[in-house]
Amino acid sequence: MTKPVLILGSAPSVCAVQSWPKSQFSAIVAINNAWQIREDWDYHIAPDDFPAARGPQSLRAGQQRVTSAEYVPANNAYGGILYAGGTMAFTAGYWALAALAPSALVFAGCDMVYPKGGSTHFYGTGTADPLRDDITLRNLEAKSARLLLHAAEQNCACLRASTGESRLVFPSLTEADLPRLRSVKIVSNTAQFAEIKAQEKALDYVVPSGRYWASRKNISPARLDALDEAWLGAVVT
């Protein structure tokens, strides 16, 4: 039986999962700088422009790097990055769905909420990548809803390891909930899911290379916004 996958982001709240038992997870995926949070991660995933000097300089036995050569095709299998959202938390989620077939995706330090003062990341102050002006990131809640529903189609739950404010529409959990993760109820409206996927296919906003910013496709923000609203409306709470 598959186990949950823990995905580590860089928000200060990620420190809360430093001591969560590895035995509860089939794998730990560290995004960008988050490999520093704990030594027992399995996969380091980062964009091509992530500075090599800030990544792990050596790998332990069993550890692997995940690059665009792996995560772009994985995202394409779920419709492509223009629909999925061009920030690494979502990219890592779809890659994990494709590559690891988890029973749940648990996101820590990925709430995409940035205080105006103080530390924005566990290492201090960083760039709020999900808040940049980008056609794929106009509605972060909707992008998280889309990921949640795609995961549900694979009998995989999406959860967040935080209880405060979040742009993710996932249910919260604490360490005490870990033993019950396999019994999380997954609700999905199959007909509505298929209808929205058909709308995406009809728009054909697919850029196989993943480099949507360099594409000559005529992308309509209004049509992407309509899709976002549809995904949000499809979430069963």
C-alpha positions in Angstrom: 0.0 0.0 0.0 1.3 3.4 -0.9 2.1 6.0 1.8 1.8 9.8 1.8 4.5 12.0 0.4 5.8 15.0 2.3 6.5 18.1 0.2 8.7 20.8 1.9 8.6 24.4 0.9 10.5 27.4 2.4 7.9 29.2 4.6 9.0 29.5 8.3 6.2 27.0 9.2 8.1 24.2 7.5 10.3 23.9 10.6 7.3 22.3 12.4 7.8 19.1 10.4 11.5 18.7 11.0 10.9 15.9 13.5 7.9 14.2 11.9 8.8 10.5 11.5 10.1 9.5 8.1 8.4 6.2 8.6 5.0 7.8 8.0 6.0 8.8 4.4 7.1 6.9 1.3 9.2 9.9 0.3 10.1 13.5 1.2 10.4 16.0 -1.6 12.3 19.2 -0.9 11.7 22.3 -3.1 14.5 24.8 -3.7 16.2 25.7 -0.4 14.0 23.3 1.7 16.6 20.5 1.5 18.2 22.2 4.4 15.2 21.5 6.7 16.0 17.8 7.2 18.7 15.5 6.0 16.5 12.5 5.1 14.8 14.0 2.0 14.6 11.8 -1.1 14.1 14.2 -3.9 15.3 17.8 -4.5 13.2 19.6 -7.1 14.1 23.1 -8.4 13.6 25.2 -11.5 16.4 25.4 -14.0 17.4 28.9 -12.8 17.8 27.9 -9.2 21.4 28.7 -8.3 23.5 25.6 -8.1 25.4 27.0 -5.1 22.2 27.1 -3.1 21.3 23.5 -3.8 22.7 20.3 -2.1 26.3 19.9 -3.1 26.3 16.2 -2.7 23.7 13.4 -2.5 23.3 10.7 0.0 22.4 7.2 -1.0 18.9 7.1 -2.5 18.7 10.9 -3.0 17.8 12.3 -6.4 17.6 15.6 -8.2 14.4 16.3 -10.1 14.9 18.8 -13.0 12.7 20.2 -15.7 13.5 17.1 -17.8 11.4 15.2 -15.3 8.8 17.6 -14.0 7.8 19.3 -17.3 6.6 16.0 -18.9 4.9 15.1 -15.6 3.0 18.5 -15.6 2.1 18.0 -19.2 0.5 14.7 -18.3 -1.9 16.7 -16.2 -2.7 19.3 -18.8 0.4 21.5 -18.7 1.8 24.3 -16.6 -0.5 27.1 -18.0 -3.4 25.3 -16.3 -1.4 23.9 -13.3 0.3 27.1 -12.1 3.9 28.1 -12.7 5.3 27.9 -9.2 7.2 25.1 -7.7 4.8 24.0 -5.0 2.2 23.0 -7.7 4.9 21.7 -10.1 6.2 19.4 -7.3 2.7 18.3 -6.5 2.0 17.2 -10.1 5.4 15.6 -10.4 4.9 13.6 -7.2 1.4 12.5 -8.4 3.0 11.2 -11.7 6.2 9.7 -10.3 5.4 8.5 -6.8 1.6 7.5 -6.9 1.1 8.6 -3.3 -1.9 8.0 -1.0 -1.7 11.7 0.1 0.4 14.8 -0.6 1.2 16.7 2.6 2.5 20.2 1.9 4.6 21.9 4.6 5.8 25.5 4.2 3.9 26.0 1.0 1.0 28.3 2.2 2.1 31.1 -0.1 1.3 33.8 2.6 4.0 36.3 3.1 4.1 38.8 6.0 5.0 42.4 5.3 7.6 42.4 8.0 9.9 39.8 9.5 11.0 36.6 7.9 9.2 35.4 4.8 11.2 32.1 4.6 12.8 29.8 7.1 16.2 31.2 6.1 15.2 34.9 6.4 13.7 37.1 3.7 13.2 35.7 0.2 11.4 36.4 -3.0 7.7 35.6 -3.0 7.7 33.6 -6.2 3.9 32.7 -6.2 3.0 36.4 -5.9 4.8 37.5 -9.0 2.8 39.0 -11.9 2.3 35.8 -14.0 -0.6 34.7 -16.1 -0.6 31.2 -14.5 -0.7 32.6 -10.9 -3.7 34.9 -11.0 -5.7 32.7 -8.6 -3.5 30.6 -6.3 -6.6 29.1 -4.4 -8.0 27.9 -7.8 -4.7 26.3 -8.8 -4.6 24.5 -5.5 -8.2 23.3 -6.0 -7.2 22.0 -9.4 -4.3 20.0 -7.9 -6.6 18.7 -5.1 -9.1 17.4 -7.7 -6.5 15.8 -10.0 -5.1 14.1 -6.9 -8.5 12.9 -5.9 -9.0 11.2 -9.2 -6.0 9.1 -8.2 -7.4 8.4 -4.8 -4.8 10.8 -3.3 -5.6 13.4 -0.7 -4.0 16.8 -0.6 -3.3 18.2 2.8 -1.3 21.1 4.4 0.8 20.8 7.5 -0.4 24.2 8.9 -3.4 25.6 10.7 -3.1 29.3 9.9 -3.8 31.3 6.8 -3.1 29.6 3.5 -3.7 30.1 -0.2 -4.1 26.3 -0.4 -7.6 25.0 -0.1 -6.4 21.8 1.4 -7.6 20.5 4.8 -5.1 21.0 7.6 -3.4 18.3 9.6 -1.0 18.0 12.6 1.5 15.4 13.5 -1.1 13.7 15.6 -3.2 13.1 12.5 -0.5 11.2 10.6 -1.5 7.6 11.7 -5.0 8.3 10.3 -3.9 9.7 6.9 -4.8 6.5 5.0 -8.4 6.9 6.1 -8.8 10.5 4.8 -12.1 10.7 2.9 -11.5 11.8 -0.7 -14.5 13.5 -2.4 -14.5 14.3 -6.1 -17.3 15.1 -8.6 -16.2 13.0 -11.6 -18.7 14.5 -14.1 -17.7 18.1 -13.2 -14.0 17.2 -13.2 -14.3 15.7 -16.7 -16.3 18.8 -17.9 -13.6 21.3 -16.8 -10.8 19.1 -18.3 -12.7 19.2 -21.6 -12.8 23.0 -21.4 -9.0 23.0 -20.9 -8.5 20.7 -23.9 -10.7 22.9 -26.1 -8.6 26.0 -25.2 -5.5 24.0 -26.1 -3.2 26.2 -24.0 -0.5 23.5 -24.0 3.2 24.4 -24.3 5.1 21.1 -24.3 8.4 22.7 -23.4 6.9 24.3 -20.3 8.3 27.7 -21.4 4.9 29.3 -21.6 6.4 32.8 -21.3 8.2 32.3 -24.6 5.2 30.8 -26.4 3.5 32.6 -29.3 0.1 31.2 -28.3 -2.6 33.8 -27.8 -3.4 33.2 -24.2 -6.6 34.8 -22.8 -6.3 35.8 -19.1 -10.1 36.0 -19.0 -10.5 32.4 -20.2 -7.9 31.2 -17.7 -9.8 33.1 -15.0 -13.0 31.3 -16.0 -11.3 28.0 -15.7 -9.9 29.0 -12.3 -13.4 29.8 -11.1 -14.7 26.4 -12.4 -12.0 24.5 -10.5 -12.8 26.4 -7.3 -16.4 25.7 -7.7 -15.8 22.0 -8.2 -14.2 21.5 -4.7 -16.5 19.6 -2.4 -16.1 20.8 1.2 
